[in-house]
Amino acid sequence: MRKLLLLASSGIANILSFQLTICLRVIRNAWHFYYALRLVFKVLCGSFSIALLTP
């Protein structure tokens, strides 16, 4: 009986750690997307402002 409970609890722990890993992976991807988007926006706005300053 004790072995069965131990196996069940370790299975739940594995599922929870797997879900946590997926969530962290999604968060990491979101941060990478945010910084890439910010960089693109900076480059485009920088080019546009330089174009406005040139005669």
Secondary structure, 3 states (H helix, E strand, C coil): CHHHHHHHHHHHHHHHHHHHHHHHHHHHHHHHHHHHHHHHHHHHHHHHHHHHHCC
